[in-house]
Amino acid sequence: MFDKNEFNEIRDKLKEFDLNREETIQSSREIISISKQIIYASQREDFKSAEKLIKQIKPRISSLKTSNFDTNINKVAFQEYVEAICFYEFLKSGKIPSYKKLNVEVDDYLMGLCDLTGELGRKAIFDVIHKNYKKAKEIKELVNEIYGEFLKLNLRNGELRKKSDSIKWNLKKLEEVMY
């Protein structure tokens, strides 16, 4: 009449889901924390510390599950990772790595770039305060380039669309700082 054994299987599946969920949440929190530390070290141009942190984050990001387990914290972790690595790479080499090089999904990459423009704005203000106008101008030009590329995207009214609006405001702040 009623298969109670099937409920044993269901309980096992739910238990496995919960274990994977908790593991993903914990890993995501670690990645978010390390990403913030990479940004902080990079802002201070402490690239040695940033490089140590990057070595710590790489294995964590590659093993982070992409299933969201009814929480999007792993998406946030991927976005923070993109922001941190792109910020570091720009300051070190003047280049922004591609989503393929970072091995992340396109939407996580784009959302990370949106956040990156805010961090770049803070760096440009620091540079202006320290009379490094050339670097501040370079940052403004990069944010302008990113903004121009986002304008070419056909974004739906979702989270990415909302977040992409921040690029325009960050660019406006940078233009004001440059004047």
Salt bridges, closest charged atoms under 4 A:
GLU22 OE2 - ARG21 NH1 3.16
GLU23 OE2 - LYS65 NZ 2.96
GLU30 OE1 - ARG60 NE 3.14
GLU45 OE2 - LYS123 NZ 2.78
ASP46 OD2 - ARG44 NH2 3.27
GLU51 OE2 - LYS92 NZ 3.51
ASP70 OD1 - ARG21 NE 2.65
GLU80 OE1 - LYS36 NZ 3.75
ASP107 OD2 - LYS75 NZ 2.85
ASP108 OD1 - LYS75 NZ 2.97
ASP115 OD2 - LYS163 NZ 2.96
GLU119 OE1 - ARG122 NH2 2.99
ASP127 OD1 - LYS123 NZ 3.22
GLU138 OE2 - LYS135 NZ 3.35
GLU141 OE2 - LYS137 NZ 3.74
GLU149 OE2 - LYS152 NZ 3.09
ASP165 OD1 - ARG161 NH1 3.73
GLU176 OE2 - LYS172 NZ 3.97
